[in-house]
Amino acid sequence: MVSVASGLTDTELNAELFRNRRIAMLEYYLFGGGLRLGQIIIYSSLWLVIGFIVAGIFRNMLGPAKVRKLFGEGTKRGIFTGWLIGMLLPVCSLGAIPIVRELYRSKVKGGTIIAFGLTAPLFNPMSILYGLTLSDPIAILSFSLCALVIVGLLGILWDRFYPDTVEEFPDVKMPAPGIKRIAAVFYSAVRDATGSTLIYVLIGIACSVLTAVSFEKGHLQYGVEQDNVLAPVLVAAVALPIYSTPLLAMSQVGGMFQHGNSIGGAFALLILGAGANIGLLVWFNVTYGWKRSLAFLTLLFVTTIALAYAIDKPLTPKGITPAGHSHAFDVYTHPFNKSQSDIGRIWRTQLSEFWRVNELGGTWILGGFLLAGIVIRCCGTARVESWLYSESPAPERKYDFDVPGWVLGGTTVSGLIAASVVGCYFYYPSPEQLLPDLSTINTECVLSAKNQQWEAAEKWIPYADDLSRRLEVGVFLRNGSVDEFKTAKAKTYRDKLDKLKELVEQREGENIEAYAMDLSKSYQRLSRAFKDEAE
């Protein structure tokens, strides 16, 4: 039989339809994975740059002996010191990889490395401030102490049962004082960025992308409610292969608090989602062996889930009606619906918009590191190292003197910590600075929803949600508190955003205009509440 419209036989028509479905499915996975890959690179680039630089400072300014002393060698405070330094340094789970590798080369004890490696991706001044504002401060303090319990227990047991995990390395040459010492830091950073460390980073990124495209859009919105006794276990199973920055994880934890989701699930997301990734675990396996790595991973899961259940009920906020779902995991699932058409165009639009909003210069710096590392490796590292680590003739200097490397290194690391604190004021601006931007984005949300421009609405709603949270944090940062009236208006506004987002995802056009106008009125009330801070 021949189709009149197409001139094809039924067999040829079926073959054509099958081919089109295969192409559509291929585009679905390629463009979905490409978008998640681009987002992870943009999210992680700045944290990775910091990790490479800190590792270079440890190697070339402090040296192994000073690094061991910094992390409490020969004392009982090594694990606590690793936890404390991890709380202060602004890195993510990928950015922690070059640092933990340098700690291992510096012969730091395995328990201390575990304490630092698990804590550094969880907390930094910016993420703690975010959590204190959008969650219960007691809960964030409890999360921090529980993290200390986990890393302390793992570290103590590791050093007790595996005391021989410090490997002997050849003596590390230290660069001569002056320009060579500074150049050596950046040489180590770009060399690490194009060496075996990059392999572990790529493994972590690849596992997160594969996990995202394995789940359909919105598939993880359910199952993390207060009444689901298995919520911490479900979150723990999903969280390990995903990648999350400290700020992203803390914002998701705050959202789970405000929506009445499982607090145990939020804790598991923070510890396993932000605190670890597959790349870090692969390095652990290569370095310490699969048996020890399996023991470590098993104990990490058991302690995390046990503490998640222990704190779930006591920390559950009172007076909050559970939302019945959670959008915290949307960024860990496929970004597109299978029924969406023109995914290629949508992919480019969303990625370019994500770049515009979230790119802070990190991808350019990381790209420069990669380019410089490739050039150095192609030209040969021996010549560069012979110059960097050779003794320079000491010129006669009457008033100049050498600053010890550990002083420079300590000052630089302290500067990074201070910069992350100062950066809070830029990332969380005052209401006077932020409200005009939020007003513009809210208008885009309302207009795109009313006009049933679904893709535009899906783009603007998350930005409005994020700015409303940063609005609260900015007030908390400057005043030390946010009054209940402002908090209530912000929460109501985000609830309206969530409802509008559900209608947009369902392409529900019947009542969309009424909900869009409801959101507009909610924003006006929010704006009036916070304008007192701006005046």
N, C-alpha and C positions, 0 to 999 in steps of 0.2 A: 504494500500500500504506500502511496506517495502523498505527502502533505502538500496541499494546494498552495498554502501561504509561503512555505519555504522551499518547495521543490525537492525535499529530502524524503527518503523512505523512512519508515518508522525505526528501522535499525540504525540508520544514520542519524536520525533525530535523537534517539536515546543515547547514542555514542557522544553526540555533541553536548547534550545536557549533562552527561556524566563528566565529560572533559571540563565543562564550565564549573561544575560543582567542585572538582578537584582543584581548579585554579583558584576559586573563591576560598576554599579551605586553606590552600597554601598561602594566599595573601593574608588570611585571618591570623595564621600563626606567625608568619614572617613579620608583618607590620605590627602585630601585637607585641611580639618579642622585641622588635626593634625599638618600639616606643618605651617599653620597660627598661631596655638596655640603656637607651639614651638618658632616661630619667635617673637611673642609678649612677651613671658616669657623672652627670651634672651634680647630683646630690653628694657624691663621695669625693670628688676631685680635690676640694679644698682640705678636707680632713686627711686625705692621702698625702698631700703636699706637706702638711704639718707633721705627719708621721715620718716621712722620709727625712725631713730636716732635723727632727728630734733625734732620730737614729744617728744621723751624721754628727750631731753635736755630742752625743754620748761617745761616739767612737773617736773623734778627732780633737775634742776639747777637754773632755773629762778623762777618757781612757778607762780601761777595764777596772783598775784598782779604785778609782774615784767613783765609778758607777756602782761597784759592789758596796763601797762605803755609804753612798747615797741611799742604797736600798737595804741598809741595815745589816751588812755582813758581820757575823760574829756576835750578833745580839738576838734577843727574842722578839724584836719589833719588826723583823723583816717583812712578814706578811702584812702587818698593819701599815707599814710604810708603803708597800706596793699598792694597797687599797687606797691610801690617802693620795699618793701621787696620781693614781688612776682617776680619782675623783676630780682632780684639778686640771689635768692635761686635756685640751680639746681635740680628741681624735674619735674616730668611729671604729667599728670592728675590723674594717679593712685597713684603716690607718694604723691600727695597733700591730699589724703583722710585722712591718719593718722594725718596730721598736722591740717587740718580744724576741725577734731574731737577734737583735743587737744585745739584749740582756743575756741571751743564751751564750753568745760569743764572749760576753764579759764574765762568764762563769757565775752568774747570779743563780741562786738556788731555785729549783723547779717550783717549789711552793710559792715563792715570791713572784715568780713569773706568772703563775696562775692567778694570783691575787691581782696583779696589775692588768693582765690581759683580759680578764673578765670584767673588771671594774671600769677601765678607761672608756670603753664604748658606751657605758650606761649613763654616766653622769659627767657634767661639766657645769660651770657657773650658769650658762645660758639655759641649759635643759632643766637644771634644778629650779631656777627662777620660774620657768614656764610651769613646771609641775606644782610648785608651791601656790601659784595663783589659780590654776584651773582644776586642781584636785585638793583634797583635804591635806593641809600641811602635815598633820599627824600621819596620814597615809604615806606621804613622800618620805618623811623621816623613818617610818617603819620599813618602807621599801629599801632605803639606804642601809639600815641596820641589818635587814635580812640579807642583803647582798654581802655585807661584811661577814655574816654568819656563814654563808655559802662559801665564799672565797677563803675564809679562815679555816673552815672545816676541811675543804679540799686541800688547801695548802699544807696544813698540819699533817694530815694523813699522807699526803704525797711525800713530804720530807721524812716522815716516820718510816714508811715502807719502801721508798725509793730514794735513799740518801745518795746513791752513786750516779745521779743523773747529770752531774756537772762534768762536761767533757773538757779535755785538755786541748787548747788551741795554741798555735805559735804566738810568740810575743808580738804584740801589735806595735808597729812603728808609729810614733807620734809626729805630726808635722812641726816644722820649725815655727816659732812665734812670728806673728806678723801676717802679711797677706796670704802666705801659704796655708796658715791654719784656717783662715776663713774660706779660702778656695777649696781646701780639703773637705770641709763640711758639705759644700755643694757638689763636689766630685763624688763623695760617698752617696749623696742623695740621688743624683742622676744615674749613678751606677746601679744602685739598688732598684731604681725605677725601671731599669731595663734588664734586670737579672732574674734570678730564681724567685725573688720576692714577687715579681710581677706575675709569675705563674700561679702562685697561691691566691693573689688578688683576683686574677681572672677566673680561677675556679670558684671563688666565692660569688663573683658576679654572675657567672654562668648558671650556677645552681639556683640563684634567686630568680633569674629570668625564666628558667625552665619550670620552676615552681609556679610562677605567675601565669604562664600560658597553659599550665595543666588544669587550672581552675577556671571555669566559666565566670564571666562578669557577675559579681554579686553573690557568688556561690558560698562565700564565707560570712555572709551577713547574719546568719542564724547559728545557734548552737552555743553562744557565749552569754546566755542570760543567767540571772541569779539562781533561777530554779533548776538549772541544768547541772547536776552533780558532776558530770564529766567535762565541764567547760575547761578547767585547768589542763586536763590531759589532752583534750582536743587542740587547745592553743599550743601546748608544748610540742605536739607532733608536727604542727604546721610551721611553728616559729623558727625552728633551727635552720632550715635551708634558706630562709629569706634574709634580705639585707635591709637594715633600717639604721638611720642616723639617730644620734641621741635626741635631737629636737623632734624628729618625726615620731619616734617611739613615745616620747613623753607627751606629745600632743594627742596621740592615740590613747594613751593611758588616761589623760584628762577627759577625753571624749567618752571613754567607757565609764568613768566615774559619773559624769553628768547624765548619761543615758541609763544608768542603773544596770549596767552589765556586770558580769562576774568579776569581782576584784581579784580573785585567785587567777582568773584568766589574764587579767591585765598584768599581774606580777609575772606570770610565765612569759607573756609577750615581751616584757621589758628585759628579763634576764636572758632568755634564749633567742629572742628576735634581734635585739640590739646588742646584746653582750657577746654573741658568738656568731660565727658563720662557717660554712663548710671549708672555705680556704684556710682559715685558722686551724680548724680541726685536722685538715690534711697535713699541715706543717707539723702539728703536734704528733701525728701518727708517724710521719717520716723521721722526726727527731727522736722520739722516745720509744717507738715500737708500737705495734698494734695491740698487744696485751695490756700495756700500761694505758694506752689511749682509750681502750674499751672500758677499763676500770674507771678512768677519769670521767668518761662520758656517762657511764651508768650512774655513778655517784652524783654527777651534776644534775641529771634528770630526776633522780630520786629525791635529792634535797630540795630542788626547785619545786617539784610537785607537792612534796610534803609541806613546805612552808606556804605554798599557795593555798592549800586547804586550811592551814592553821590560821591564816590572816583573813580568809575570805569573809566569814560572817562578822568578826569583830570590826572590820574596816568598811563594811557595806554601808553607804550613806543612808541616813534615815529620811523619810519624807519624799523620796524620788520614785515616781512611777516608772517601772521598766519600760523602755521603748519597744521591746519585742524584737529588736534587731540591732546590729551595730555596723557602722560604716568604717570602723577602724581598719578592717582588713581589705577594703576595696583596692588599695594600692598594691596589694599582693596577689591580685587575681588578674585575669585577662582584661585589658582596657576596653575591649569592643564586644558587642553582641554579634553572634553569628549571622543574624539577619541584617546587619548593617551593610549598606552599599557604599561604594566609593571610599573604602578604608584607606587607600593610599593617600588621598587628599587630606582626609581627617588626620592621619598619622603625621603628616608634615605640619599641618596647622597646630596640632596639640604640642608637638615637640618644640616647634619654634616659639610658641607661647610659653611653654615650660622653661625654655632657655632664657627668655626675656625676663621672666619673673625671678628665677632661682639662680641664674649664673652670677657669681660674685667675683669672677676672675680666676677661680680655681682651675677650670678646664684649660684656660690659656697657659697658666703656670705649669700644670701637669703636662700639657702638650710640649711645652718648652723643655721640661725635664726629659721627656721621652726622646725628643729630637736630639738634645745634647748628649744623652746617653748612647744613642745609636751612633752618632758621629764619633764619640770617644772610643767606643768599642771597635768601630771600623778602622780608625786611625791607629789603634793599639793603646792599651792601658799602661803598658810597661814604661813608656816614655813619660807619660803624665805622672805616674807614681814615683818615678826616679827623681823628678823635679820636686814634687810635693813633699816627699819624705826625706829629702837630702838636707844636710846641714848647710845653712847659708853662712857665709862669712859675716862675722859680727862687726858692724860698722861702729865707729867711735861716736857715741851719743852722750852728750853732756847732761841733757835734761830728760831724755827719753828713757823709759824702762819697760821691761816685759811684764805684761799682765798675765798671771797664771791662767792656763787653759780652763781650769775648773771654775775660776771666777767668771770668765767670759761665758762658759757654757751655762753656769747657774744663772747668770744675768739674762741670757737669751731665753732659757726655758721659763724663768720668772716673767720675762716680758711677754711670752706667749700666753701665759696664764692671765697676766694683767690685761692683755689685749682682748681676751675673751670676756673679761669682766666689763671693760669699756665698751666692747662690741654690743653688750646687752642694750645700751642706750640707743644704739643705731638700729638694732633689730627690733626693739620694742619702743617705737617713738612715742612721744606725748600725744594725748588726744587732739591737740591743736594741729599736729602734723598729720595724724593718721585719718581723722574723720573725713577730710575732703576726698582722700583716696577711696575710703570705704563707701562714701556716698556715690561716687562714680561707678564703682563696681556693683553696688546694690541696684543702681538704676539699670545697668546692663542685665542683671539677673531678672529684674521685673519685666523689662521690655522684651527680652528674648523669650521668656516664658509665656507672656501674653500673646506674642506673635507666633508661638509654637515653633520657634527656632531651637530645636532640641539640642543640637550640637553646641551652639553658643551658650545655652543655659547650663549644659553640663560642664562647660569650661569655666564659667564665671562663679557658679555656686561654691566650689571648694575655695576659691580665693576670698570670697566674702566671709566664709566660715573662718578661715585662717586669720584674716584681719580683725575680726571681732574678738578672737582669742588674744591676739597681740595687743589689742586695745586694752583689755583687762590687765595684761601683764605690765604694760607701760605705766598704768596707774599704780599698780602694786610696787613697781620698781621705784617710783618717785615718792610715794606716800607711805609705803610700808603696809598698806592694806587696801582693800576694795570693799566699799560698803555693800550691804546686802541688796539695796535697791538697784544699784548698777549691775551687780551680779545677776539678779533676777531678770533684768531687761536683756542682758546679753544672752542668758540661757534661753529665754523665750524667743529671741531672734534666731538663734541657732536651731531651735526646735522647728520654727517656721521654715528655715532653710532645708532641714532634713525632710520635712513633708513635701516641700516643693520638689526636692531632688527625687523623691520616690515617684511623684507624678510624671516628672520629666523622663525618668528611666522607663516608666511604663507607657510613655507616649500617650498619656491620658489628657486629652484636650477638652473634655466636657467642663470640668470645674477649674481648669488651670488659671483662668483669668481672675477668678475670685481669690484663689490662694496667692497669686502674685500680688494683688492689691493688699491682701492681708499681710504679706511680707513687707510691703512698702510702709504700711502703718506701723508695723513692729519696729522697722528701722527708725522711723521718726521718733518713736518713744525712746529707743536706744540712744539716738543722737542727742535728744534733749537731756537725758540723764547724764551723759558724759560731757556735755558742753560746759558744765560747771567747772570741770577740770581745765578746759581750754581757755576760760575767761579769767 
